């Protein structure tokens, strides 16, 4: 059973020439010093309208990168650190064009199972490290078959181990695509049409999942007991064969753990899950200073998110490499600081399980 995604989005306007709003811009005002062309209309080998333009010149840091810098954030001791772990899907059958047929290979399923076991070990704090148990709040995936299957296997491994997680509905925004152009571009520039179609979607997904939590832990504990007044957007979940609705005014800033626990524990049908195993499997954990979300998606998306989260030129994304079922791990502090703790982590995979799409091991 999927819990519906809580929307987290920063307004993004798509113009005829590209992306507008502090990300990719429709501006074509460039100096003639742009390499590759003497024209203001071209940057390297693609239209300057599809070049990413940061709000602040590199290497300056944009403190208001998520539009929340004006909100009064608690100090680190009382604030929440969001831990976002991106997982690339397992190896899949690339012989078909239809997405529904591009399912995991037997090796890909082993990779996914090993990844689920690794996350379970962290959740159960195997080894008894002080403060080592992690609080996985949500598990997301793209809507593509290989990512959904990988996510299902990971969640199954976690639940078989006795831990509870909330599996959200597959999100098409996380689907694979061409997030932006590439520098250096080699012999062939990426399709301008593909960039204009995929770029805004993937940028929107970045804004949805990467943001700082400005509420203090104490505020969340107070809200666990009841809904805030004036809540107005609709969230629906299945429970006991009936639909439960909750109106949420500011979905973007609501904590989904509180929302889901209220949906399961009350509303139409009463009770707290009863005979419904799906409801039992999505009981939200108590408030914590550290909250983990897992996102199962794709190599291009992960590499773009990495560049955007660290405020580096996104056009460099193809210089990075992410193996199947590798982990990219970010922390987002309540103060807006972002750090990448790992990229392409494959330490949980046996050497025989190492693949980059069709390539096996490291000699390629």
C-alpha positions as a Python dict, from the first residue, in 0.01 Angstrom:
ca = {
    (1, 'X'): (0, 0, 0),
    (2, 'X'): (140, 335, -94),
    (3, 'X'): (112, 646, 120),
    (4, 'X'): (50, 949, -97),
    (5, 'X'): (345, 1183, -148),
    (6, 'X'): (337, 1510, 43),
    (7, 'X'): (416, 1777, -213),
    (8, 'X'): (733, 1975, -162),
    (9, 'X'): (791, 2215, -441),
    (10, 'X'): (945, 2552, -508),
    (11, 'X'): (759, 2748, -777),
    (12, 'X'): (911, 2670, -1115),
    (13, 'X'): (806, 2852, -1430),
    (14, 'X'): (882, 2700, -1769),
    (15, 'X'): (941, 2951, -2049),
    (16, 'X'): (955, 2902, -2420),
    (17, 'X'): (1334, 2924, -2416),
    (18, 'X'): (1407, 2722, -2105),
    (19, 'X'): (1376, 2730, -1728),
    (20, 'X'): (1308, 3051, -1541),
    (21, 'X'): (1338, 3126, -1171),
    (22, 'X'): (1697, 3109, -1053),
    (23, 'X'): (1774, 2778, -1220),
    (24, 'X'): (1792, 2745, -1597),
    (25, 'X'): (1701, 3075, -1751),
    (26, 'X'): (1559, 3211, -2073),
    (27, 'X'): (1817, 3490, -2079),
    (28, 'X'): (2046, 3500, -2383),
    (29, 'X'): (2269, 3780, -2260),
    (30, 'X'): (2618, 3631, -2260),
    (31, 'X'): (2960, 3782, -2323),
    (32, 'X'): (3141, 3703, -2643),
    (33, 'X'): (3405, 3526, -2433),
    (34, 'X'): (3182, 3216, -2412),
    (35, 'X'): (3398, 2937, -2557),
    (36, 'X'): (3285, 2750, -2865),
    (37, 'X'): (3102, 3038, -3031),
    (38, 'X'): (3119, 3409, -3091),
    (39, 'X'): (2739, 3435, -3077),
    (40, 'X'): (2538, 3535, -2771),
    (41, 'X'): (2282, 3271, -2871),
    (42, 'X'): (2508, 2972, -2816),
    (43, 'X'): (2697, 2844, -2515),
    (44, 'X'): (2954, 2578, -2609),
    (45, 'X'): (2746, 2361, -2841),
    (46, 'X'): (2395, 2424, -2712),
    (47, 'X'): (2157, 2722, -2685),
    (48, 'X'): (2251, 2962, -2408),
    (49, 'X'): (1881, 2962, -2313),
    (50, 'X'): (1936, 2607, -2183),
    (51, 'X'): (2245, 2689, -1978),
    (52, 'X'): (2210, 2675, -1600),
    (53, 'X'): (2256, 3016, -1436),
    (54, 'X'): (2305, 3022, -1058),
    (55, 'X'): (2156, 3301, -849),
    (56, 'X'): (2506, 3379, -722),
    (57, 'X'): (2828, 3349, -914),
    (58, 'X'): (3027, 3032, -846),
    (59, 'X'): (3173, 2952, -594),
    (60, 'X'): (2945, 3165, -373),
    (61, 'X'): (2682, 2981, -166),
    (62, 'X'): (2315, 3077, -203),
    (63, 'X'): (2181, 3068, 154),
    (64, 'X'): (1822, 3085, 28),
    (65, 'X'): (1859, 2791, -212),
    (66, 'X'): (1527, 2636, -100),
    (67, 'X'): (1333, 2960, -40),
    (68, 'X'): (1332, 2898, 338),
    (69, 'X'): (1618, 3113, 460),
    (70, 'X'): (1372, 3378, 585),
    (71, 'X'): (1206, 3124, 813),
    (72, 'X'): (1336, 3121, 1168),
    (73, 'X'): (1527, 2796, 1199),
    (74, 'X'): (1600, 2640, 1540),
    (75, 'X'): (1955, 2583, 1654),
    (76, 'X'): (2118, 2253, 1563),
    (77, 'X'): (2042, 2092, 1900),
    (78, 'X'): (1666, 2144, 1859),
    (79, 'X'): (1641, 2129, 1482),
    (80, 'X'): (1595, 1836, 1246),
    (81, 'X'): (1865, 1714, 1010),
    (82, 'X'): (1722, 1555, 698),
    (83, 'X'): (1924, 1262, 563),
    (84, 'X'): (1847, 1190, 196),
    (85, 'X'): (1984, 863, 56),
    (86, 'X'): (1958, 819, -321),
    (87, 'X'): (1974, 463, -454),
    (88, 'X'): (2029, 386, -819),
    (89, 'X'): (1810, 96, -937),
    (90, 'X'): (1951, -252, -993),
    (91, 'X'): (2074, -388, -1325),
    (92, 'X'): (1784, -435, -1568),
    (93, 'X'): (1703, -590, -1905),
    (94, 'X'): (1788, -329, -2168),
    (95, 'X'): (1684, -536, -2470),
    (96, 'X'): (1330, -391, -2471),
    (97, 'X'): (1208, -39, -2540),
    (98, 'X'): (883, -74, -2345),
    (99, 'X'): (936, 33, -1984),
    (100, 'X'): (715, -242, -1839),
    (101, 'X'): (947, -503, -1994),
    (102, 'X'): (1267, -340, -1869),
    (103, 'X'): (1265, -529, -1542),
    (104, 'X'): (1554, -628, -1317),
    (105, 'X'): (1786, -909, -1417),
    (106, 'X'): (1846, -1187, -1160),
    (107, 'X'): (2170, -1005, -1071),
    (108, 'X'): (1977, -679, -1036),
    (109, 'X'): (1739, -841, -789),
    (110, 'X'): (2036, -963, -586),
    (111, 'X'): (2176, -611, -584),
    (112, 'X'): (1845, -472, -459),
    (113, 'X'): (1817, -736, -187),
    (114, 'X'): (2173, -663, -69),
    (115, 'X'): (2089, -293, -55),
    (116, 'X'): (1773, -361, 148),
    (117, 'X'): (1972, -575, 392),
    (118, 'X'): (2229, -297, 430),
    (119, 'X'): (1963, -38, 510),
    (120, 'X'): (1801, -286, 752),
    (121, 'X'): (2134, -329, 933),
    (122, 'X'): (2154, 46, 979),
    (123, 'X'): (1793, 63, 1100),
    (124, 'X'): (1846, -217, 1352),
    (125, 'X'): (2188, -82, 1452),
    (126, 'X'): (2366, -412, 1399),
    (127, 'X'): (2681, -397, 1611),
    (128, 'X'): (2521, -182, 1879),
    (129, 'X'): (2698, 143, 1794),
    (130, 'X'): (2594, 421, 2034),
    (131, 'X'): (2347, 646, 1854),
    (132, 'X'): (2376, 422, 1549),
    (133, 'X'): (2011, 330, 1487),
    (134, 'X'): (1866, 533, 1202),
    (135, 'X'): (1508, 653, 1168),
    (136, 'X'): (1397, 585, 807),
    (137, 'X'): (1084, 790, 761),
    (138, 'X'): (991, 744, 395),
    (139, 'X'): (1095, 536, 94),
    (140, 'X'): (1026, 686, -250),
    (141, 'X'): (1084, 566, -604),
    (142, 'X'): (1044, 681, -960),
    (143, 'X'): (754, 535, -1159),
    (144, 'X'): (977, 338, -1399),
    (145, 'X'): (961, -41, -1372),
    (146, 'X'): (1323, -98, -1275),
    (147, 'X'): (1311, 159, -994),
    (148, 'X'): (973, 40, -862),
    (149, 'X'): (1096, -322, -856),
    (150, 'X'): (1420, -223, -682),
    (151, 'X'): (1229, -21, -424),
    (152, 'X'): (982, -304, -362),
    (153, 'X'): (1267, -546, -292),
    (154, 'X'): (1439, -300, -57),
    (155, 'X'): (1118, -235, 137),
    (156, 'X'): (1044, -609, 152),
    (157, 'X'): (1387, -677, 304),
    (158, 'X'): (1334, -403, 563),
    (159, 'X'): (991, -531, 662),
    (160, 'X'): (1105, -895, 672),
    (161, 'X'): (1362, -779, 924),
    (162, 'X'): (1090, -643, 1150),
    (163, 'X'): (1129, -272, 1077),
    (164, 'X'): (849, -44, 958),
    (165, 'X'): (874, 210, 678),
    (166, 'X'): (633, 420, 477),
    (167, 'X'): (644, 341, 104),
    (168, 'X'): (515, 635, -98),
    (169, 'X'): (352, 622, -439),
    (170, 'X'): (590, 606, -736),
    (171, 'X'): (677, 956, -857),
    (172, 'X'): (708, 1023, -1232),
    (173, 'X'): (909, 1334, -1151),
    (174, 'X'): (1197, 1103, -1055),
    (175, 'X'): (1190, 915, -1388),
    (176, 'X'): (1511, 893, -1588),
    (177, 'X'): (1581, 1161, -1846),
    (178, 'X'): (1822, 1428, -1967),
    (179, 'X'): (1836, 1685, -1686),
    (180, 'X'): (2054, 1939, -1866),
    (181, 'X'): (2330, 1969, -2124),
    (182, 'X'): (2678, 1829, -2071),
    (183, 'X'): (3020, 1994, -2063),
    (184, 'X'): (3241, 1860, -2213),
    (185, 'X'): (2993, 1729, -2467),
    (186, 'X'): (3221, 1505, -2676),
    (187, 'X'): (3118, 1440, -3033),
    (188, 'X'): (2745, 1490, -2988),
    (189, 'X'): (2537, 1745, -2804),
    (190, 'X'): (2228, 1626, -2617),
    (191, 'X'): (1890, 1683, -2776),
    (192, 'X'): (1751, 2029, -2708),
    (193, 'X'): (1401, 1881, -2719),
    (194, 'X'): (1490, 1617, -2457),
    (195, 'X'): (1638, 1884, -2229),
    (196, 'X'): (1330, 2105, -2262),
    (197, 'X'): (1104, 1809, -2175),
    (198, 'X'): (1305, 1637, -1901),
    (199, 'X'): (1488, 1932, -1748),
    (200, 'X'): (1194, 2111, -1580),
    (201, 'X'): (1055, 1780, -1450),
    (202, 'X'): (1383, 1670, -1292),
    (203, 'X'): (1448, 2019, -1153),
    (204, 'X'): (1099, 2008, -1001),
    (205, 'X'): (1181, 1673, -838),
    (206, 'X'): (1498, 1823, -692),
    (207, 'X'): (1298, 2107, -537),
    (208, 'X'): (1043, 1858, -404),
    (209, 'X'): (1289, 1636, -217),
    (210, 'X'): (1575, 1870, -125),
    (211, 'X'): (1480, 2128, 138),
    (212, 'X'): (1562, 2216, 497),
    (213, 'X'): (1324, 2139, 785),
    (214, 'X'): (1275, 2459, 985),
    (215, 'X'): (1053, 2316, 1257),
    (216, 'X'): (1197, 2223, 1594),
    (217, 'X'): (1148, 1870, 1725),
    (218, 'X'): (934, 2004, 2011),
    (219, 'X'): (691, 2162, 1763),
    (220, 'X'): (643, 1828, 1591),
    (221, 'X'): (579, 1650, 1920),
    (222, 'X'): (302, 1898, 2002),
    (223, 'X'): (140, 1848, 1661),
    (224, 'X'): (141, 1468, 1687),
    (225, 'X'): (-166, 1480, 1912),
    (226, 'X'): (-394, 1663, 1670),
    (227, 'X'): (-431, 1841, 1338),
    (228, 'X'): (-351, 2209, 1302),
    (229, 'X'): (-647, 2441, 1242),
    (230, 'X'): (-709, 2579, 893),
    (231, 'X'): (-570, 2278, 707),
    (232, 'X'): (-697, 2279, 352),
    (233, 'X'): (-532, 2055, 90),
    (234, 'X'): (-647, 1698, 45),
    (235, 'X'): (-460, 1381, 132),
    (236, 'X'): (-627, 1045, 81),
    (237, 'X'): (-526, 699, 192),
    (238, 'X'): (-695, 359, 191),
    (239, 'X'): (-775, 208, 531),
    (240, 'X'): (-994, -92, 597),
    (241, 'X'): (-1157, -62, 255),
    (242, 'X'): (-1261, 299, 319),
    (243, 'X'): (-1102, 629, 220),
    (244, 'X'): (-971, 869, 482),
    (245, 'X'): (-933, 1238, 387),
    (246, 'X'): (-729, 1503, 560),
    (247, 'X'): (-711, 1869, 464),
    (248, 'X'): (-364, 2011, 479),
    (249, 'X'): (-308, 2380, 410),
    (250, 'X'): (70, 2387, 378),
    (251, 'X'): (155, 2045, 243),
    (252, 'X'): (502, 2162, 154),
    (253, 'X'): (597, 2218, 519),
    (254, 'X'): (389, 1949, 690),
    (255, 'X'): (576, 1653, 834),
    (256, 'X'): (443, 1340, 666),
    (257, 'X'): (508, 1119, 967),
    (258, 'X'): (252, 1315, 1173),
    (259, 'X'): (5, 1320, 884),
    (260, 'X'): (25, 946, 814),
    (261, 'X'): (0, 847, 1181),
    (262, 'X'): (-319, 1054, 1214),
    (263, 'X'): (-465, 903, 896),
    (264, 'X'): (-401, 550, 1015),
    (265, 'X'): (-498, 610, 1374),
    (266, 'X'): (-826, 795, 1324),
    (267, 'X'): (-1082, 925, 1077),
    (268, 'X'): (-1345, 712, 904),
    (269, 'X'): (-1355, 351, 1013),
    (270, 'X'): (-1192, 427, 1352),
    (271, 'X'): (-923, 213, 1507),
    (272, 'X'): (-552, 205, 1436),
    (273, 'X'): (-511, -39, 1151),
    (274, 'X'): (-657, -354, 1305),
    (275, 'X'): (-640, -636, 1055),
    (276, 'X'): (-491, -420, 783),
    (277, 'X'): (-125, -528, 744),
    (278, 'X'): (-49, -236, 516),
    (279, 'X'): (-159, 7, 786),
    (280, 'X'): (51, -177, 1045),
    (281, 'X'): (351, -149, 814),
    (282, 'X'): (323, 230, 786),
    (283, 'X'): (308, 338, 1150),
    (284, 'X'): (515, 654, 1169),
    (285, 'X'): (812, 668, 1408),
    (286, 'X'): (830, 919, 1695),
    (287, 'X'): (986, 1263, 1636),
    (288, 'X'): (1366, 1264, 1603),
    (289, 'X'): (1646, 1511, 1541),
    (290, 'X'): (1750, 1296, 1246),
    (291, 'X'): (1513, 1178, 976),
    (292, 'X'): (1612, 957, 682),
    (293, 'X'): (1441, 936, 345),
    (294, 'X'): (1539, 686, 76),
    (295, 'X'): (1482, 766, -291),
    (296, 'X'): (1524, 490, -551),
    (297, 'X'): (1572, 645, -893),
    (298, 'X'): (1823, 674, -1177),
    (299, 'X'): (2183, 756, -1261),
    (300, 'X'): (2123, 1081, -1450),
    (301, 'X'): (1881, 1207, -1187),
    (302, 'X'): (2118, 1124, -900),
    (303, 'X'): (2413, 1292, -1068),
    (304, 'X'): (2207, 1605, -1140),
    (305, 'X'): (2078, 1615, -781),
    (306, 'X'): (2438, 1589, -658),
    (307, 'X'): (2549, 1892, -861),
    (308, 'X'): (2241, 2097, -766),
    (309, 'X'): (2255, 2012, -395),
    (310, 'X'): (2618, 2122, -368),
    (311, 'X'): (2556, 2426, -589),
    (312, 'X'): (2805, 2311, -852),
    (313, 'X'): (2763, 2358, -1230),
    (314, 'X'): (2498, 2099, -1329),
    (315, 'X'): (2643, 2064, -1678),
    (316, 'X'): (2924, 1861, -1518),
    (317, 'X'): (2688, 1579, -1417),
    (318, 'X'): (2814, 1329, -1675),
    (319, 'X'): (3163, 1342, -1521),
    (320, 'X'): (3025, 1139, -1230),
    (321, 'X'): (2953, 765, -1223),
    (322, 'X'): (2697, 574, -1016),
    (323, 'X'): (2694, 194, -1014),
    (324, 'X'): (2373, -7, -992),
    (325, 'X'): (2232, 1, -638),
    (326, 'X'): (2503, 245, -528),
    (327, 'X'): (2418, 497, -257),
    (328, 'X'): (2448, 876, -266),
    (329, 'X'): (2402, 1019, 83),
    (330, 'X'): (2324, 1383, 168),
    (331, 'X'): (2258, 1568, 492),
    (332, 'X'): (2049, 1887, 499),
    (333, 'X'): (2075, 2086, 821),
    (334, 'X'): (1793, 2300, 957),
    (335, 'X'): (2020, 2600, 898),
    (336, 'X'): (2037, 2524, 524),
    (337, 'X'): (2380, 2363, 512),
    (338, 'X'): (2410, 2071, 267),
    (339, 'X'): (2680, 1805, 268),
    (340, 'X'): (2738, 1491, 62),
    (341, 'X'): (2866, 1209, 283),
    (342, 'X'): (2904, 961, -1),
    (343, 'X'): (2851, 926, -375),
    (344, 'X'): (2840, 595, -559),
    (345, 'X'): (2888, 393, -238),
    (346, 'X'): (2904, 20, -329),
    (347, 'X'): (3063, -111, -10),
    (348, 'X'): (2755, -324, 64),
    (349, 'X'): (2783, -514, -266),
    (350, 'X'): (3002, -818, -326),
    (351, 'X'): (3250, -781, -614),
    (352, 'X'): (3039, -1014, -832),
    (353, 'X'): (2744, -776, -790),
    (354, 'X'): (2924, -467, -923),
    (355, 'X'): (2772, -341, -1248),
    (356, 'X'): (2726, -17, -1432),
    (357, 'X'): (2433, -105, -1657),
    (358, 'X'): (2572, -376, -1891),
    (359, 'X'): (2929, -337, -1768),
    (360, 'X'): (3050, -576, -1499),
    (361, 'X'): (3312, -512, -1231),
    (362, 'X'): (3559, -226, -1286),
    (363, 'X'): (3751, -310, -1605),
    (364, 'X'): (3553, -116, -1864),
}
